[in-house]
Amino acid sequence: MKDKNSVALTPPMGFNTWDCYGAGVNEAQLLANAAYMRDNLKQYGWQYVVCDIQWYEPTADSCNYHYFADLCMDEYSRLIPAENRFPSAAGGKGFGPIAEKIHAMGLKFGIHILRGIPRQAVHRNTPTATPGVTARMIAQGYSVCPWNPDMYGVDHTAFGAQEYYDSLFRLYAGWGVDFVKVDDIANTEFKPSEPYSAAKEIEMIRAAIDRCGRDMVLSLSPGPAPMENAFHLKTNANMWRMSGDFWDRSDALDHMFRLCEKWYTHVSPGCWPDCDMLPLGILQLNEPNPVYRARKTRFTENEQRTVMNLWCIFRSPLMFGGEMTLNDDFTLSLITNRELLEIDQHSTGNRPVISEKDKAVWACTDREGNEVFAFFNLLHAPQEIVFDFENGPLRLYDLWSKEEIPLDSPLLTLHLAARESRIFRILHK
């Protein structure tokens, strides 16, 4: 059996539709972002275009869920794209035509699913792909998502349960899916009385991917994923969320530093603790409240660079969340810093050196063997950070400004503005 890690030897880089379109993205919007990635980002390593939740619901139009809406489903109780939103899916083609177009751009295609089997299939007791097995026979009626009503969990002990997941991933393989984000499966936050209760479904999904005949990255959401189950996560998944949904709030960014400090020892090829999407650029185009609709990220420019510096020196997957066709020059510059992206993709020994409430320092070694240090001011006010490199003289190369800074001694004194960060490659004299 092929090693599951081989499909994600470096942190996946791509775009996900949730932050900009919620549940309401359509085919034209998805393909427009794919074309933007092809033209502007592919050369920097960005490659995944991921359609997030509710692609099977004809009425989905925002980040709000329509409880118990009618969903599009095939004859085997499997959800299929809503044709009014994804017209190329007509005639039973599913996401195949969209995947084909995205592959023709030299990119890869991903989808979001919720674990389990559709409630409407269970209520109607519709067939599955296993002869004689209906949806009701494999469902766990008490296993439900606390924030979305579409699915029941699958009972791993039931005859036909694994076969249902196998049929799902054969369908996705036939569509040409390269990446699957599985939701309501990794967290302890929503179900504190049922910690990691979906472990068996994770294993069924892993087995189904391994049998489907196509390489797929497996991403698990939402967090916080339980650290005590790190080995299970690393055995079965390629990515797993460390937090709940990450949005453009300073407190969420501060919390991500704490999570990275806990999870950094579990980063390895094919196994990527996930800081979540990058809420940068223009967000929430489908937000019902006009105050928040089509807004710019709330992060300051300093915080936006801090997000990129932390995600990259931690080696998180990078999933851009804004509407890419509306990127301004600054936003584009954040995600096309080739030297910073190299740190995300190819560095080693990534670790926190200083972890305090008001500041942090991280270090790693780049692909050429050079030491790299990132300095973070977590205060909303200027701060001086003094750091001793313990050998010198040396030169610092700033990965953002591309300038060299000579140091006559091992001691560095940095004056950082509020929420500012700097990242340097060490060039010894």
VEXDRENFI-240344 format. One record per residue (C-alpha): x, y, z. Coordinates in nm, 4 decimals, always signed. Layout:
N
PT,X,Y,Z
...
This chain:
429
PT,+0.0000,+0.0000,+0.0000
PT,+0.1250,+0.3464,-0.0897
PT,+0.2508,+0.5577,+0.2004
PT,-0.0176,+0.8195,+0.2687
PT,+0.2535,+1.0733,+0.3525
PT,+0.3828,+1.0722,-0.0057
PT,+0.0919,+1.2882,-0.1279
PT,+0.1924,+1.5790,+0.0985
PT,+0.5674,+1.5698,+0.1551
PT,+0.5541,+1.9490,+0.1888
PT,+0.2723,+2.1572,+0.3435
PT,-0.0131,+2.1907,+0.0896
PT,-0.0600,+2.5401,-0.0536
PT,-0.3873,+2.6551,-0.2037
PT,-0.7151,+2.8443,-0.1848
PT,-1.0356,+2.7605,+0.0028
PT,-1.3699,+2.9267,-0.0647
PT,-1.5048,+2.9493,+0.2926
PT,-1.3632,+3.2845,+0.4084
PT,-1.4868,+3.4688,+0.1002
PT,-1.8046,+3.2805,+0.0008
PT,-1.9138,+3.0785,+0.3025
PT,-2.1487,+2.8052,+0.1866
PT,-2.2558,+2.9880,-0.1300
PT,-1.9726,+2.9652,-0.3835
PT,-2.0635,+2.8846,-0.7434
PT,-1.8844,+2.7395,-1.0429
PT,-1.7933,+3.0728,-1.2041
PT,-1.6406,+3.2061,-0.8805
PT,-1.4468,+2.8853,-0.8192
PT,-1.3007,+2.8796,-1.1703
PT,-1.2189,+3.2528,-1.1616
PT,-1.0063,+3.1954,-0.8525
PT,-0.8435,+2.8952,-1.0156
PT,-0.7513,+3.1088,-1.3163
PT,-0.6054,+3.3722,-1.0858
PT,-0.3949,+3.1073,-0.9133
PT,-0.2729,+2.9785,-1.2484
PT,-0.1730,+3.3248,-1.3649
PT,-0.0318,+3.4712,-1.0416
PT,+0.0513,+3.2050,-0.7840
PT,+0.1231,+2.8704,-0.9494
PT,+0.4854,+2.9668,-1.0118
PT,+0.5293,+3.0120,-0.6341
PT,+0.3990,+2.6652,-0.5480
PT,+0.0294,+2.7348,-0.4909
PT,-0.1742,+2.4531,-0.6426
PT,-0.4920,+2.3421,-0.4588
PT,-0.8341,+2.4957,-0.5336
PT,-1.0766,+2.3740,-0.2662
PT,-1.4554,+2.4106,-0.2782
PT,-1.5827,+2.4307,+0.0780
PT,-1.9113,+2.3243,+0.2381
PT,-2.2701,+2.2969,+0.1013
PT,-2.1853,+2.2521,-0.2676
PT,-2.4721,+2.0015,-0.2718
PT,-2.7366,+2.2505,-0.1484
PT,-2.9240,+2.4491,-0.4172
PT,-3.0307,+2.7275,-0.1768
PT,-2.6926,+2.7912,-0.0048
PT,-2.6070,+3.1585,-0.0434
PT,-2.3995,+3.2798,+0.2549
PT,-2.2068,+3.1667,+0.5606
PT,-2.5402,+3.0806,+0.7262
PT,-2.6716,+2.7257,+0.7027
PT,-3.0292,+2.6522,+0.5908
PT,-3.1333,+2.3878,+0.8371
PT,-3.2832,+2.0761,+0.6796
PT,-3.2726,+2.2140,+0.3278
PT,-3.3192,+1.9644,+0.0445
PT,-2.9813,+1.8366,-0.0707
PT,-2.8770,+1.6978,-0.4082
PT,-2.8103,+1.3257,-0.3802
PT,-2.7536,+1.0343,-0.6157
PT,-2.9212,+0.6937,-0.6124
PT,-2.6677,+0.5582,-0.3601
PT,-2.7201,+0.8214,-0.0884
PT,-2.4138,+1.0221,-0.1927
PT,-2.4242,+1.4009,-0.2136
PT,-2.3619,+1.5543,-0.5563
PT,-2.3127,+1.9165,-0.6709
PT,-2.6199,+2.1402,-0.7003
PT,-2.6630,+2.1997,-1.0738
PT,-2.8044,+2.5508,-1.0318
PT,-2.4716,+2.6542,-0.8762
PT,-2.2440,+2.4147,-1.0655
PT,-2.4105,+2.3745,-1.4063
PT,-2.1340,+2.1575,-1.5502
PT,-2.2412,+1.8865,-1.3025
PT,-2.5563,+1.8199,-1.5057
PT,-2.6091,+1.4741,-1.6462
PT,-2.4430,+1.2967,-1.3550
PT,-2.0997,+1.4452,-1.4260
PT,-2.0520,+1.5719,-1.0719
PT,-1.7379,+1.7767,-1.0201
PT,-1.5640,+1.5987,-1.3069
PT,-1.5812,+1.8888,-1.5584
PT,-1.4602,+2.1439,-1.3007
PT,-1.1745,+1.9187,-1.1927
PT,-1.0800,+1.8693,-1.5564
PT,-1.0616,+2.2452,-1.6136
PT,-0.8569,+2.2987,-1.2977
PT,-0.6202,+2.0158,-1.3887
PT,-0.5780,+2.1710,-1.7347
PT,-0.4513,+2.4833,-1.5559
PT,-0.1786,+2.2708,-1.3947
PT,-0.3549,+2.2877,-1.0572
PT,-0.5285,+2.0416,-0.8224
PT,-0.8900,+2.0271,-0.7097
PT,-1.0321,+1.9709,-0.3623
PT,-1.3698,+1.9491,-0.1920
PT,-1.5110,+1.9782,+0.1595
PT,-1.7331,+1.7087,+0.3070
PT,-1.8943,+1.6509,+0.6439
PT,-1.8333,+1.3086,+0.7932
PT,-2.1208,+1.0650,+0.7779
PT,-2.4268,+0.9990,+0.5636
PT,-2.6983,+1.2533,+0.4745
PT,-2.9853,+1.2763,+0.7213
PT,-3.2298,+1.2979,+0.4358
PT,-3.0988,+0.9640,+0.3063
PT,-3.1539,+0.8109,+0.6495
PT,-3.5009,+0.9617,+0.6854
PT,-3.5990,+0.8371,+0.3375
PT,-3.4107,+0.5107,+0.3902
PT,-3.2556,+0.5279,+0.0459
PT,-3.0189,+0.2610,-0.0919
PT,-2.6410,+0.2622,-0.0670
PT,-2.4026,+0.1108,-0.3199
PT,-2.4043,-0.2140,-0.1212
PT,-2.6966,-0.4317,-0.2362
PT,-2.9555,-0.4685,+0.0371
PT,-2.7999,-0.2005,+0.2614
PT,-2.9917,+0.1232,+0.3129
PT,-2.8789,+0.4495,+0.4683
PT,-3.0739,+0.3826,+0.7860
PT,-2.8885,+0.0546,+0.8408
PT,-2.5444,+0.2179,+0.8699
PT,-2.6274,+0.5502,+1.0378
PT,-2.5661,+0.6498,+1.3985
PT,-2.8701,+0.8634,+1.4741
PT,-2.7182,+1.0071,+1.7920
PT,-2.3936,+1.1115,+1.6198
PT,-2.4658,+1.4556,+1.4781
PT,-2.2720,+1.7695,+1.3982
PT,-2.3503,+2.0417,+1.6555
PT,-2.3400,+2.3255,+1.4018
PT,-2.4701,+2.1762,+1.0754
PT,-2.7772,+1.9521,+1.0394
PT,-2.6953,+1.7709,+0.7168
PT,-2.5423,+1.4437,+0.8352
PT,-2.5578,+1.1525,+1.0748
PT,-2.2400,+0.9693,+1.1673
PT,-2.1687,+0.6270,+1.0193
PT,-2.1659,+0.3232,+1.2496
PT,-1.8320,+0.1538,+1.1836
PT,-1.9649,-0.1788,+1.3189
PT,-2.2506,-0.1996,+1.0671
PT,-2.2311,-0.4133,+0.7552
PT,-2.2035,-0.1757,+0.4604
PT,-2.0526,+0.1136,+0.6590
PT,-1.6991,+0.0865,+0.5247
PT,-1.8453,+0.0073,+0.1851
PT,-2.0407,+0.3336,+0.1946
PT,-1.7223,+0.5333,+0.2500
PT,-1.5507,+0.3251,-0.0175
PT,-1.8272,+0.4175,-0.2631
PT,-1.7957,+0.7865,-0.1707
PT,-1.4263,+0.8005,-0.2435
PT,-1.4598,+0.5976,-0.5635
PT,-1.7041,+0.8672,-0.6734
PT,-1.4599,+1.1433,-0.5785
PT,-1.1750,+0.9632,-0.7543
PT,-1.3915,+0.9453,-1.0652
PT,-1.4450,+1.3192,-1.0451
PT,-1.0694,+1.3791,-1.0234
PT,-1.0571,+1.5048,-0.6639
PT,-0.7046,+1.5556,-0.5238
PT,-0.7800,+1.6947,-0.1765
PT,-1.0601,+1.6241,+0.0715
PT,-1.1292,+1.8409,+0.3737
PT,-1.3415,+1.6326,+0.6126
PT,-1.5301,+1.8349,+0.8718
PT,-1.6877,+1.7633,+1.2137
PT,-1.4263,+1.4980,+1.2736
PT,-1.1194,+1.6243,+1.4614
PT,-1.2347,+1.8570,+1.7374
PT,-1.2976,+1.8287,+2.1084
PT,-1.4310,+2.1819,+2.1462
PT,-1.7914,+2.1110,+2.0431
PT,-1.8211,+1.7694,+2.2087
PT,-1.6275,+1.7761,+2.5366
PT,-1.8229,+1.4738,+2.6591
PT,-1.7210,+1.2756,+2.3484
PT,-1.3500,+1.3454,+2.3011
PT,-1.2270,+1.2358,+1.9592
PT,-1.5482,+1.0401,+1.9095
PT,-1.5055,+1.0200,+1.5309
PT,-1.1777,+0.8241,+1.5410
PT,-1.3351,+0.5200,+1.3739
PT,-1.4759,+0.7338,+1.0950
PT,-1.1297,+0.8785,+1.0388
PT,-1.0010,+0.5235,+0.9988
PT,-1.2818,+0.4338,+0.7567
PT,-1.2057,+0.7418,+0.5484
PT,-0.8353,+0.6595,+0.5475
PT,-0.9120,+0.3073,+0.4263
PT,-1.1505,+0.4383,+0.1597
PT,-0.8892,+0.6791,+0.0229
PT,-0.6296,+0.4028,+0.0135
PT,-0.8691,+0.1865,-0.1904
PT,-1.0085,+0.4471,-0.4272
PT,-0.7282,+0.4378,-0.6830
PT,-0.6387,+0.8080,-0.6665
PT,-0.3986,+1.0063,-0.4511
PT,-0.5817,+1.2466,-0.2196
PT,-0.4648,+1.4729,+0.0601
PT,-0.6749,+1.4166,+0.3731
PT,-0.7382,+1.7278,+0.5837
PT,-0.9354,+1.7046,+0.9101
PT,-1.1421,+1.9879,+1.0613
PT,-1.2208,+2.1674,+1.2777
PT,-0.9910,+2.1945,+1.5746
PT,-0.8794,+2.1931,+1.8368
PT,-0.7506,+1.8464,+1.7567
PT,-0.6557,+1.6597,+2.0766
PT,-0.2809,+1.6342,+2.1316
PT,-0.3215,+1.3038,+2.3119
PT,-0.4376,+1.1606,+1.9785
PT,-0.1461,+1.2979,+1.7761
PT,-0.0231,+0.9513,+1.6791
PT,-0.3662,+0.8552,+1.5447
PT,-0.3885,+1.1794,+1.3488
PT,-0.0414,+1.1308,+1.2011
PT,-0.1214,+0.7714,+1.1106
PT,-0.4396,+0.8574,+0.9211
PT,-0.4363,+1.2198,+0.8021
PT,-0.2092,+1.4633,+0.6203
PT,-0.3438,+1.7784,+0.7892
PT,-0.5440,+1.8441,+1.1037
PT,-0.6632,+2.1691,+1.2498
PT,-0.5117,+2.2895,+1.5752
PT,-0.7891,+2.5427,+1.6396
PT,-1.1459,+2.6294,+1.5586
PT,-1.2008,+2.8576,+1.2603
PT,-0.9224,+3.1157,+1.2499
PT,-1.0441,+3.4642,+1.1669
PT,-0.8771,+3.8046,+1.1481
PT,-0.8721,+3.8857,+1.5202
PT,-0.5652,+3.9752,+1.7216
PT,-0.6587,+3.7436,+2.0081
PT,-0.6898,+3.4503,+1.7669
PT,-0.3432,+3.5266,+1.6305
PT,-0.1967,+3.5394,+1.9821
PT,-0.3628,+3.2056,+2.0614
PT,-0.2118,+3.0498,+1.7477
PT,+0.1361,+3.1156,+1.8883
PT,+0.0424,+2.9060,+2.1930
PT,-0.0891,+2.6253,+1.9725
PT,+0.2198,+2.6233,+1.7525
PT,+0.4363,+2.5947,+2.0628
PT,+0.2416,+2.2812,+2.1621
PT,+0.2339,+2.1116,+1.8227
PT,+0.5709,+2.1891,+1.6582
PT,+0.7300,+1.8547,+1.7495
PT,+0.4629,+1.6749,+1.5454
PT,+0.5440,+1.8488,+1.2163
PT,+0.6879,+1.6041,+0.9623
PT,+0.6561,+1.5212,+0.5900
PT,+0.2993,+1.4149,+0.5206
PT,+0.1841,+1.5140,+0.8714
PT,+0.1001,+1.8819,+0.9098
PT,-0.0681,+2.0395,+1.2137
PT,-0.2769,+2.3093,+1.0474
PT,-0.3032,+2.6735,+1.1575
PT,-0.6115,+2.7088,+0.9318
PT,-0.6835,+2.9443,+0.6463
PT,-0.5191,+3.2794,+0.5832
PT,-0.7972,+3.5400,+0.6297
PT,-0.6261,+3.7976,+0.4113
PT,-0.7435,+4.0244,+0.1313
PT,-1.1188,+4.0671,+0.0705
PT,-1.3422,+3.8441,+0.2837
PT,-1.7092,+3.7476,+0.3301
PT,-1.8505,+3.8464,-0.0077
PT,-2.1727,+3.6578,+0.0746
PT,-2.2160,+3.7944,+0.4270
PT,-2.5832,+3.8922,+0.4822
PT,-2.4918,+4.1853,+0.7083
PT,-2.3793,+4.4715,+0.4796
PT,-2.1485,+4.6029,+0.7519
PT,-1.9236,+4.3003,+0.7066
PT,-1.9906,+4.2139,+0.3424
PT,-1.6909,+4.2224,+0.1064
PT,-1.4676,+4.3687,+0.3755
PT,-1.0920,+4.3921,+0.3948
PT,-0.9113,+4.1814,+0.6500
PT,-0.9108,+4.3400,+0.9949
PT,-0.5462,+4.2539,+1.0472
PT,-0.3044,+4.5446,+1.0224
PT,-0.0285,+4.5164,+0.7632
PT,+0.2129,+4.4237,+1.0430
PT,-0.0218,+4.1500,+1.1633
PT,-0.0631,+4.0176,+0.8102
PT,+0.3129,+3.9736,+0.7797
PT,+0.3157,+3.8175,+1.1264
PT,+0.0567,+3.5634,+1.0117
PT,+0.2706,+3.4734,+0.7116
PT,+0.5908,+3.4600,+0.9152
PT,+0.4393,+3.2342,+1.1821
PT,+0.2573,+3.0012,+0.9416
PT,+0.5760,+2.9591,+0.7367
PT,+0.8323,+2.9134,+1.0137
PT,+0.5958,+2.6664,+1.1841
PT,+0.5442,+2.4937,+0.8441
PT,+0.1666,+2.5069,+0.8428
PT,-0.0321,+2.4307,+0.5293
PT,-0.1159,+2.7560,+0.3519
PT,-0.4763,+2.7993,+0.2387
PT,-0.5596,+3.1499,+0.1226
PT,-0.9100,+3.2562,+0.2274
PT,-0.9785,+3.5852,+0.0461
PT,-1.1317,+3.6385,-0.2970
PT,-0.8103,+3.6230,-0.4959
PT,-0.9314,+3.8140,-0.8007
PT,-0.9699,+4.1196,-0.5726
PT,-0.6172,+4.1043,-0.4292
PT,-0.4325,+4.4336,-0.4151
PT,-0.0555,+4.4600,-0.4594
PT,+0.0158,+4.4323,-0.0881
PT,-0.1927,+4.1180,-0.0473
PT,-0.0308,+3.9613,-0.3505
PT,+0.3127,+4.0458,-0.2095
PT,+0.2294,+3.8550,+0.1094
PT,+0.1768,+3.5272,-0.0745
PT,+0.4490,+3.5575,-0.3389
PT,+0.7517,+3.6029,-0.1129
PT,+0.9454,+3.3147,-0.2625
PT,+1.2120,+3.3055,+0.0098
PT,+0.9521,+3.2949,+0.2883
PT,+0.7531,+3.0240,+0.1102
PT,+1.0763,+2.8228,+0.0851
PT,+1.0895,+2.8261,+0.4648
PT,+0.7374,+2.6854,+0.4797
PT,+0.8098,+2.4173,+0.2227
PT,+1.1656,+2.3062,+0.2892
PT,+1.3059,+2.4130,+0.6280
PT,+1.3940,+2.1818,+0.9173
PT,+1.4360,+2.2084,+1.2932
PT,+1.1483,+2.4555,+1.3229
PT,+1.1048,+2.5474,+1.6877
PT,+1.0229,+2.8237,+1.9339
PT,+1.3278,+2.9794,+2.1012
PT,+1.1462,+3.2387,+2.3138
PT,+0.7776,+3.2027,+2.4035
PT,+0.6420,+3.4856,+2.6155
PT,+0.3130,+3.6683,+2.6314
PT,+0.4544,+3.9847,+2.4777
PT,+0.7065,+3.8405,+2.2323
PT,+0.8213,+3.5275,+2.0546
PT,+1.1275,+3.4112,+1.8651
PT,+1.1271,+3.1107,+1.6315
PT,+1.4174,+2.9461,+1.4521
PT,+1.4808,+2.6873,+1.1824
PT,+1.7369,+2.5815,+0.9222
PT,+1.6711,+2.6479,+0.5548
PT,+1.7320,+2.4071,+0.2678
PT,+2.0860,+2.5399,+0.2170
PT,+2.1756,+2.4893,+0.5827
PT,+2.1462,+2.8533,+0.6890
PT,+1.9901,+2.9414,+1.0236
PT,+1.6715,+3.1477,+1.0100
PT,+1.5239,+3.3466,+1.2979
PT,+1.1831,+3.5159,+1.3211
PT,+1.1125,+3.7833,+1.5839
PT,+0.7555,+3.8722,+1.6848
PT,+0.6285,+4.1684,+1.8846
PT,+0.2921,+4.0562,+2.0232
PT,+0.2191,+4.3881,+2.1906
PT,-0.0105,+4.6551,+2.0501
PT,+0.2704,+4.9013,+2.1159
PT,+0.6347,+4.9325,+2.0054
PT,+0.8840,+4.7042,+2.1721
PT,+1.2590,+4.6489,+2.1776
PT,+1.3773,+4.2874,+2.1526
PT,+1.7375,+4.2065,+2.2358
PT,+1.8708,+3.8696,+2.1199
PT,+2.2119,+3.7081,+2.1563
PT,+2.3145,+3.4860,+1.8637
PT,+2.6149,+3.3700,+2.0726
PT,+2.8596,+3.3892,+1.7823
PT,+2.9636,+3.6624,+1.5458
PT,+3.0276,+3.8861,+1.3685
PT,+2.7539,+3.7985,+1.1217
PT,+2.5131,+3.9442,+0.8709
PT,+2.1358,+3.9264,+0.8750
PT,+1.9383,+3.9023,+0.5522
PT,+1.5804,+4.0315,+0.5840
PT,+1.3436,+3.8026,+0.3904
PT,+1.0929,+4.0852,+0.3353
PT,+1.3047,+4.3920,+0.2623
PT,+1.5837,+4.1848,+0.0964
PT,+1.8373,+4.4003,+0.2789
PT,+2.1490,+4.2883,+0.4644
PT,+2.2213,+4.4080,+0.8173
PT,+2.5804,+4.3667,+0.9425
PT,+2.6364,+4.2929,+1.3120
PT,+2.9737,+4.3571,+1.4690
PT,+2.8786,+4.1474,+1.7717
PT,+2.6443,+3.8546,+1.8370
PT,+2.3964,+4.0923,+2.0012
PT,+2.0940,+4.2077,+1.7998
PT,+1.8702,+4.4918,+1.9178
PT,+1.5456,+4.5132,+1.7229
PT,+1.3000,+4.8007,+1.7505
PT,+0.9660,+4.6583,+1.6434
PT,+0.6477,+4.8558,+1.5890
PT,+0.3165,+4.7346,+1.7309
PT,+0.2443,+4.3764,+1.6167
PT,+0.5471,+4.3842,+1.3868
PT,+0.7649,+4.0843,+1.3068
PT,+1.0922,+4.0372,+1.1208
PT,+1.2466,+3.7233,+0.9745
PT,+1.6170,+3.6913,+0.8940
PT,+1.8516,+3.4443,+0.7347
PT,+2.1901,+3.4341,+0.9110
PT,+2.4897,+3.4972,+0.6836
PT,+2.8102,+3.4414,+0.8766
PT,+3.1072,+3.6604,+0.7877
